[in-house]
């Protein structure tokens, strides 16, 4: 069952989506995609095979589109935004390859995970190759500030992943601790992807900070919706199995809320299933029932709405334009999506 709670304050008859964003950056994204394909080439045959398995698997490429859109929002007229957008996508792809190994995932975007076809070692090493290519493209732009932002993001993302690993299976994790995890592992790349747009356009610090705030809060909202969809979506829409977070012992916000709100019998259930990994038939369904009883899924979406509104407010200092409108629509899309 999908949980769809539409974003508020949208003009009647206007659909939530990223169609305008896609249209506005279409020409630049064609150049980004061509650059991505060229930079996955290698004399080592396995590298393009593994990389292209994930790169061609139908991801929306939202993060590089945000880099292109914020560069356009900032009036940038050079070529560097294409390389930075490709670098952002390579960073994202590398983290997915690494994450699937850490999580022992079997599916990614509705396809068999690369690790299942080529092994964990190849997935990790190809992820490292993509990170190396990402840094090369950052250097090629000639912007030390953009290089600093994205290289710092790589560090923060790794810290967020390790923090999540340390919180795994710990049902005592509180909301503040969990928010620290998703700020690092997910929202930081959104923030960096948006910040480098005005940076290479040499815009004032206030505009750079505004785009970073937009990306950070959009990224938080995006991850919170992902958390909710793991228990409230469908396998076909998600591209993975419903309840995968539960099976992997991941402590996400719905679990944090339900654990705090539940009775002792329910807390014992979470401890058995998440901390000790004793998951039996019907436990996923029981977990979803408990989450619904305590409105944990709906309240996670409400948190996402909150951060989505902060993201929208961050762009208030920019004059109205097609790119600003598309970025605002992107917030609605991320909060209202069902996959």
C-alpha positions in Angstrom: 0.0 0.0 0.0 1.4 3.4 -1.0 1.3 6.3 1.4 0.8 9.5 -0.6 0.4 12.7 1.4 0.5 15.6 -1.1 2.5 18.7 -0.5 0.5 21.7 0.5 0.0 25.2 -1.0 0.2 24.1 -4.7 -1.9 25.9 -7.2 -5.0 23.9 -8.3 -4.5 21.8 -11.4 -0.7 21.8 -11.1 0.8 18.3 -10.9 3.7 17.5 -8.7 6.7 16.4 -10.7 10.0 17.2 -12.1 8.9 17.6 -15.8 9.9 21.2 -15.9 13.3 20.5 -14.3 13.9 17.8 -16.8 12.9 20.0 -19.7 15.0 23.0 -18.6 18.2 21.0 -18.1 17.6 18.6 -21.0 20.4 19.9 -23.3 22.9 20.1 -20.5 21.9 16.6 -19.2 22.6 15.2 -22.7 26.2 16.5 -22.3 26.4 15.1 -18.8 25.2 11.7 -19.9 27.8 11.7 -22.8 30.5 12.6 -20.3 29.4 9.9 -17.9 29.6 7.3 -20.6 33.0 8.5 -21.8 34.4 8.5 -18.2 33.3 4.9 -17.4 35.5 3.6 -20.2 38.5 1.5 -19.2 40.8 -1.1 -20.6 39.7 -3.2 -17.7 36.5 -4.7 -19.1 34.8 -5.3 -15.8 34.9 -1.6 -14.9 32.4 -0.3 -17.6 30.3 -3.5 -17.2 29.8 -2.9 -13.5 29.5 0.8 -13.7 27.0 0.8 -16.6 24.9 -1.9 -15.0 23.9 0.7 -12.3 24.3 3.9 -14.3 21.9 2.6 -17.0 19.4 1.2 -14.6 16.9 4.1 -14.7 17.8 6.4 -11.9 16.3 9.9 -12.2 19.7 11.6 -11.9 18.1 14.2 -9.7 21.4 15.3 -8.1 23.2 16.3 -11.3 20.0 18.0 -12.5 20.1 20.1 -9.4 23.6 21.2 -10.1 22.7 22.2 -13.6 19.5 24.0 -12.4 21.2 26.0 -9.6 24.0 27.0 -12.0 21.3 28.3 -14.4 19.5 29.9 -11.5 22.7 31.7 -10.8 23.2 32.9 -14.3 26.2 30.7 -15.0 27.4 30.8 -18.7 30.4 28.5 -18.7 31.1 24.8 -19.1 32.1 23.7 -15.6 28.6 22.9 -14.5 28.5 19.9 -16.8 31.7 18.3 -15.3 30.5 19.1 -11.8 27.1 17.5 -12.5 28.8 14.4 -13.9 31.1 14.3 -10.8 28.1 14.5 -8.5 26.4 11.6 -10.3 29.6 9.5 -10.1 29.8 10.2 -6.4 26.2 9.1 -5.9 26.7 5.9 -8.0 29.9 5.0 -6.0 28.0 5.3 -2.7 25.2 3.0 -4.1 27.7 0.4 -5.1 29.4 0.6 -1.7 26.0 0.7 0.2 24.8 -2.5 -1.5 27.9 -4.3 -0.3 27.5 -3.0 3.3 23.8 -3.8 3.3 24.1 -7.1 1.5 21.3 -5.9 -0.9 20.1 -8.1 -3.7 18.2 -5.5 -5.7 18.8 -1.9 -6.8 16.4 0.1 -8.9 14.4 -3.0 -9.7 17.5 -4.8 -11.1 19.8 -7.4 -9.5 22.4 -5.5 -7.5 25.9 -5.4 -9.1 27.4 -7.2 -6.2 25.2 -10.2 -6.9 26.6 -10.4 -10.5 30.2 -9.4 -10.1 30.8 -9.9 -6.4 31.5 -7.5 -3.4 35.1 -6.9 -4.3 34.3 -5.7 -7.8 31.5 -3.5 -6.6 33.7 -1.7 -4.0 36.6 -1.3 -6.4 34.5 0.1 -9.3 32.9 2.5 -6.8 36.4 3.6 -6.0 37.2 4.1 -9.7 34.1 6.3 -10.1 35.1 8.4 -7.1 38.5 8.9 -8.7 36.9 10.0 -12.0 34.7 12.3 -10.1 37.6 14.1 -8.5 39.4 14.4 -11.9 36.3 16.2 -13.3 36.2 18.5 -10.3 39.8 19.5 -10.8 39.2 20.1 -14.5 36.6 22.8 -13.7 39.4 24.9 -12.2 37.3 25.9 -9.2 39.1 25.2 -5.9 36.0 26.1 -4.0 33.8 23.6 -5.8 36.5 21.0 -5.3 36.6 21.8 -1.6 32.8 21.5 -1.3 32.5 18.2 -3.1 35.6 16.6 -1.6 34.3 17.7 1.9 31.0 16.1 1.0 32.7 12.8 0.2 34.2 12.8 3.7 30.9 13.7 5.4 29.0 11.0 3.4 31.5 8.4 4.5 31.1 9.6 8.1 27.4 9.3 7.8 27.6 5.8 6.5 29.8 4.8 9.4 27.5 6.5 11.8 24.6 4.6 10.4 26.6 1.4 10.7 27.2 2.1 14.4 23.5 2.8 14.9 22.4 -0.3 13.1 20.3 -2.7 15.2 20.3 -0.2 18.1 16.6 0.4 18.8 17.6 3.0 21.5 18.6 5.4 18.7 16.8 8.7 19.1 15.5 11.1 16.5 18.4 13.6 16.8 20.9 10.8 16.3 19.0 9.5 13.3 18.8 13.0 11.8 22.6 13.3 12.1 22.9 10.0 10.1 20.7 11.2 7.2 22.2 14.7 7.1 25.6 13.0 6.4 24.8 10.0 4.3 22.1 11.5 2.1 21.5 15.2 2.5 25.1 16.3 2.3 25.4 15.3 -1.4 22.2 17.2 -2.2 23.6 20.2 -0.4 26.9 20.1 -2.2 25.3 19.5 -5.6 23.2 22.6 -5.2 25.9 24.8 -3.7 28.5 24.4 -6.5 26.1 25.9 -9.0 26.2 29.5 -7.6 29.9 28.9 -6.5 31.1 28.5 -10.1 28.9 31.4 -11.1 30.8 33.5 -8.5 27.5 34.6 -6.9 27.4 36.2 -3.4 27.9 34.1 -0.3 24.2 34.6 0.6 23.1 32.9 -2.6 25.6 30.1 -2.2 24.3 29.5 1.3 20.7 29.6 0.1 21.3 26.9 -2.5 23.1 24.8 0.0 20.2 25.2 2.5 17.8 24.2 -0.3 19.8 21.1 -1.1 20.3 20.1 2.5 16.7 20.3 3.4 15.5 18.7 0.2 17.9 15.8 0.8 16.6 15.3 4.4 13.0 15.3 3.0 14.0 12.9 0.3 15.5 10.4 2.7 12.6 10.6 5.2 10.2 9.8 2.4 12.4 6.9 1.4 12.2 5.7 5.0 8.4 5.8 5.0 8.2 4.1 1.6 10.1 1.1 2.8 7.1 0.3 4.9 4.4 2.0 2.9 5.3 1.6 -0.7 5.2 -1.3 -3.2 8.1 -3.5 -4.4 7.4 -2.6 -8.1 7.4 1.1 -7.4 10.4 1.0 -5.0 12.7 -1.1 -7.1 13.4 -3.2 -4.0 11.5 -5.4 -1.6 9.2 -3.7 0.9 10.6 -4.1 4.4 14.2 -4.4 3.3 15.3 -1.8 5.9 13.5 -4.0 8.5 15.2 -7.2 7.3 18.6 -5.5 7.3 18.2 -4.2 10.9 18.2 -0.6 9.8 16.9 1.9 12.4 15.0 4.5 10.4 12.7 7.3 11.6 9.5 5.2 11.5 11.1 2.7 13.8 12.5 5.4 16.1 9.0 6.9 16.5 7.2 3.5 16.9 9.7 2.3 19.5 9.2 5.4 21.6 5.4 5.3 21.3 4.9 1.6 21.8 4.2 -0.6 24.8 6.7 -3.0 26.3 5.5 -6.0 24.1 6.0 -4.0 21.0 9.5 -2.8 22.1 10.3 -6.5 22.8 9.3 -7.2 19.2 11.6 -4.5 17.9 14.5 -5.8 20.0 14.0 -9.4 18.9 13.7 -8.6 15.2 16.1 -5.7 14.8 18.7 -6.2 17.5 19.0 -10.0 17.4 17.9 -10.4 13.8 15.3 -13.1 14.7 12.8 -12.4 12.0 10.1 -15.0 11.3 7.1 -15.4 9.0 4.7 -12.5 9.3 7.1 -10.3 11.1 7.3 -7.7 8.3 3.6 -7.5 8.3 3.5 -7.1 12.1 6.1 -4.4 11.9 4.0 -2.5 9.4 0.9 -2.9 11.5 2.7 -1.5 14.6 4.0 1.5 12.5 0.5 2.2 11.3 -0.9 1.9 14.8 1.4 4.7 16.0 1.2 6.8 12.8 5.0 6.4 12.4 4.8 6.3 8.6 2.5 9.3 8.4 4.5 11.3 10.9 7.7 10.6 9.0 6.1 12.1 5.9 5.0 15.1 8.0 8.7 15.6 9.0 9.6 15.5 5.3 7.0 18.1 4.6 8.5 20.3 7.3 12.0 20.1 5.7 10.5 20.5 2.3 9.1 23.9 3.3 12.4 25.0 4.7 14.0 24.1 1.3 11.4 26.2 -0.5 11.9 29.2 1.9 15.7 29.0 1.2 15.1 30.0 -2.4 13.0 33.1 -1.5 15.8 35.5 -2.1 16.0 34.5 -5.8 13.7 36.3 -8.2 11.0 34.3 -9.8 12.1 32.4 -12.9 11.5 29.1 -14.7 14.4 27.5 -12.9 13.3 28.6 -9.5 9.8 27.3 -10.2 11.2 23.9 -11.3 13.3 23.7 -8.1 10.2 24.4 -6.0 8.3 21.8 -7.9 11.1 19.3 -7.2 10.5 19.7 -3.5 6.9 18.8 -4.0 7.9 15.8 -6.2 10.3 14.5 -3.5 7.7 14.7 -0.7 4.8 13.4 -2.7 6.5 10.6 -4.6 5.5 7.0 -4.2 8.8 5.6 -5.4 
